Amino acid sequence: MQLLNRPTAQRADAGVPNAVILATRDLTKTYGRGNQKFAAVRQVSLTLHRGEVLAFLGPNGAGKTTTIKMIAGLVRPDRGQVTIAGEDPHRYARALRNIGAVLEGNRNLYWRLTPEENLEYFGVLRQVPRKVAHRRGLELLDRFGLLDKRDTPVQKLSRGMQQKVAIAVALIHDPQLLLLGEPALGLDVEAGETVKALVREIAQEGRAILLTTHQLDVAEALSDRVAIIRRGQIIAEQSTEALLQAFSDSAYHIEVEGSLAPAQHRQVTRLGAIVEGRHITYAGTAENLYALFAVLQPLPILSVQRDRADLTQVFLKLVKDT
Amino acid sequence: MIDLLHVELKRTWIQFIRYPAEVIAGLIITTSVFYGLFLSARYMTGPGFAFGDRLDAVVVGYVLWSLNLYIINDIAIGLQSEAETGTLEQVFLSPWGSPRIFFARAVASLALRFTLIMGVVLILMAISGSRLSFPPALLLPFLTLVMAGYGFAFIMGACALVFKRVQQILGIFQFLLLFLLAAPFEEATGIMQYLRFLLPMIPSTGLLRDLMARDLALDWGTFGLAFLNGLSLGRNIGEKTWFP
């Protein structure tokens, strides 16, 4: 494959809020020949804006990795197009400067090198001048709280630290798109939360993040939008909140302190709620909810919760039903 | 490109030197295997036998075998382990393009291995009493040998990526390589004196033995064939590096 380097004018709009950083159109990839031919990815179209986190989810073998590799210019699509900040990575090597990647399943680092050495090396690999790469590397280590570990070989760092170094390496050339695979896999709770906070921070800086993970709680916590792929095709793509809403029912669960008086019980039942001891389940309108609260006075309300599906339930339902 | 070369040299050196025990063990094993072979040969011939330039030829063959083994391990096993740790994908994500990066890596690994092999040569000369010549003309067949060696290493590396596990094949292959590089094919007769030009690295090895052990002048005709031999193996890397 021959790639060209060329300056481009289209990159200018990447600084605009909500600018499209990643756009794929009808990406298609088929492997094998004859009877063994199978379509790994079929007409996948995705759009990712500046500052947005898109969780790209799917069961094993659904086509996530092939799609990511086509986006990164590592696998050439049979059909369709990828543009990153307006440039096609399959035609222009320069487009690769807009991609940072921590790909799934490993740390993408040289284990014998220290974080500082890894950052300088990968910076130059991304065509950042060596001195600039060194300076930026130290800044990133400082920001990620790893400056005191700058001279420790990566293999002697904890898994959480290694993950932070890998993310720092992916950011060394200041890319606009970050491909992030399993950012919290194998991390303890504290390290997982730290990495999640970092991901949020990176998105807030205005980078677009394409997140792939099987940890759906992580996807739910980090993503603005969700795209689910199954057997090579996108079966759902919408905002995380809208998707969760669509799969949530409208019941409220209210817990009160003490018991309801008989009159209160009657009124609550008349409003359509079900009383079970201190727990009340109400599936009516939001307006009547306030009428229900009025009836409950002066009993202290301990909690009010609305039934809400989580991403795991949504994912399993979509993947099984379609 | 200078920056790329700089960081590749630095990375190669750091990865090599970070655990000095490995370096020392490698040197000891390389030289002691030769010393074992040398003692066995002397035992078979008896103490009064003079090896003459045959000893020098064996030293040259052994040193070139060690160098090629280093190169093949650096590239083939290196590619496989990088595929496992994910750094290989990062290489392919580089705007430099993989041919330039692998060229820089080849230069860096050669610089390191060449330095190391010079140390091995001096130790072998000291323990065996061999006296090798180092005429400037040896750089030409050395270059063709290295071209062929890297070409071969990248082919093995490609096999490592496709077939995943090649360590066992590489383990057996090193004995085949020892046979190819240590046996004096340049003195072969019959059909083998022609076929040897088709075997990987053999014409260059023969020329190096002529120059370093037998004190002969460079045979330009043989060098032309050695160049073609090196080019046929190394051309993919060369073409893609210089004419991307």
Boltz contact constraints between the chains, C-beta under 6 A:
constraints:
  - contact:
      token1: [A, 72]
      token2: [B, 93]
      max_distance: 6.0
  - contact:
      token1: [A, 74]
      token2: [B, 92]
      max_distance: 6.0
  - contact:
      token1: [A, 93]
      token2: [B, 95]
      max_distance: 6.0
  - contact:
      token1: [A, 96]
      token2: [B, 93]
      max_distance: 6.0
  - contact:
      token1: [A, 96]
      token2: [B, 95]
      max_distance: 6.0
  - contact:
      token1: [A, 97]
      token2: [B, 95]
      max_distance: 6.0
  - contact:
      token1: [A, 101]
      token2: [B, 93]
      max_distance: 6.0
  - contact:
      token1: [A, 103]
      token2: [B, 86]
      max_distance: 6.0
  - contact:
      token1: [A, 103]
      token2: [B, 89]
      max_distance: 6.0
  - contact:
      token1: [A, 106]
      token2: [B, 85]
      max_distance: 6.0
  - contact:
      token1: [A, 106]
      token2: [B, 86]
      max_distance: 6.0
  - contact:
      token1: [A, 108]
      token2: [B, 86]
      max_distance: 6.0
  - contact:
      token1: [A, 108]
      token2: [B, 87]
      max_distance: 6.0
  - contact:
      token1: [A, 108]
      token2: [B, 90]
      max_distance: 6.0
  - contact:
      token1: [A, 112]
      token2: [B, 15]
      max_distance: 6.0
  - contact:
      token1: [A, 112]
      token2: [B, 18]
      max_distance: 6.0
  - contact:
      token1: [A, 113]
      token2: [B, 14]
      max_distance: 6.0
  - contact:
      token1: [A, 121]
      token2: [B, 7]
      max_distance: 6.0
  - contact:
      token1: [A, 121]
      token2: [B, 11]
      max_distance: 6.0
  - contact:
      token1: [A, 124]
      token2: [B, 3]
      max_distance: 6.0
  - contact:
      token1: [A, 124]
      token2: [B, 4]
      max_distance: 6.0
  - contact:
      token1: [A, 124]
      token2: [B, 7]
      max_distance: 6.0
  - contact:
      token1: [A, 125]
      token2: [B, 94]
      max_distance: 6.0
  - contact:
      token1: [A, 127]
      token2: [B, 95]
      max_distance: 6.0
  - contact:
      token1: [A, 130]
      token2: [B, 3]
      max_distance: 6.0
